[in-house]
Amino acid sequence: MSHIVKLLVMKNTASSAVHNINYHLVWCSKYRKKILVGNLKEFLDQEITNIAESKGYEILEMRVMPDHIHLFVQCTPFDSPVKIVKSIQRYFYQLCIQKVFQSLDESCGMASFSSPSYYVGTAGHVSAQIIEKYICEQEK
């Protein structure tokens, strides 16, 4: 058994499957408004990490940019991309943003926080490093 397969067997197993499922997810603020900055950026970094941990997702790379969020996440075969995105968006809409950042709601409306659409790409082990590098370079 190869080293990679041994690693996958030990780390990424479900009841009857060995898996390596990585999604590159990107979603934007509505109309690409540059509102994901300052305290809100820090808050999103921390809360997305907390949500991922609570749901069992492993964040491989994440960047909150002024008008969009990149999330490269590893999950199980039971987690669809829409489930991941919707769980994060629902949490922000219902609980956090309205309570913590009320000034955001007053200044540009909650509808401005996130567009309902998103991008998803899948990646295996080889392309994972390329996506991580791409996300890291987004801040430059």
N, C-alpha and C positions, 0 to 999 in steps of 0.2 A: 504494500500500500504506500503511495507516495506521501510526502510530507504535507502537501496541501490537503489531500483527502483526509489524512489523520487529523489535521487541524479542524477541518470542517466537521468531521464526525464528532469531535470533542465539543465544539463550540456551537454549531448550527444544526441542531437536530429537532425534529418534531416527532410525533408519535410513530410515523412510518416513513419519514423522509429526511434526507440530509439536504440542506439547502444553502444557497448563497444568493440571496435576493437583495439587491441594492437599487434604490430609486433616487434619482436626481429630481427634486421637486423645486419649482420656482413659481412664486405667485407675487403679484404686484399690488401696490396701493391703487385704489380706483383713480383713473385718469393719470396714473403714474405720478401722483403728487408726492413730493419729497417730504413726507411726514415721519418717516421711520428713523428719526435722529435723536440725539441727546438721551434724556431719561427714558424715552419710549424705546429706543434702540437697545439700551442696556436691559430694560424690563423684558423685551421680547427675547433677547439672548437667553436670559435666565429662565423665563417661563417655558419657552420651547424645549429647553433642556429638561426641565421638570416634567413636562407632559410626555416627552419621549421616554424618560426613565419610568414613569408610571405606567405607560402602555407597553413597555418592553422593547422599544425601538432603540437601536444603537446609532447615535449620530456619528457619522464618519467625518463630516465637515459641515459647517454652517456659517453663513454670512448674512447679516441683516444690513442691507444697503439702503440708501435714503428713500428709494421708491420700489424696492422689491426684496424678496427673501430667497436665498438659495439654501436648500436643505438636502444634504446627501445622507441618506439613512439606510441602515440595514434592518430588515424585519423578517418575519416568518411568512410562510406561504398563506397564512390566514389573514394577513393584513394587506388590503388593496391600497393603491395610491389615493383613491378618493376617500377611503376611511381615514388615512393619515392626515390629509389636508383638511378634511371636514372636522375632524376632532380638534385640531389646532385652531381653526377659524371659529368654531362654535365656542370654544373656551374663551377666546378673546372677546368675541361679540357679547356673550351673555354675562361673563363674570368679571373679567379684568379691565378691559379698556374703559367701559362705562363707569366703573367704580373708581379706578385709579387715575384715569386721565380724562376727567370730565371736561377739562378745557379743550381737549381735542374734539370732543363732541360738539362743543359750542362754537369752535372756530371753523371747522370744516365739515362737520357732520359725520356721524358714524358710518354712513354709507360710503364715505371716502376712504375708510380704513383698508378695505380689501376688495379687489375685483373678484367676482365669483368664479372666474376662469383661472386655470393654472397650467403649467407645463409639467410633464413627467417624461423622464427617460429612464430606461433600465440599463443596468451595468452588471457585468460579471466581475470576476476577480482581476482580470488583466486591465480592463478599462477603468476600474475603480481609482487607480492612481492618477490617471489622466484627468478624471473629473475632480478629484481632490485638488490637484494642481490648478485647474481652471478656476475653481471657486476661490482658492487662496489668492489668485492673481486678480480677482475682481476688484479688490481694494486699491490696486495700484493705479 
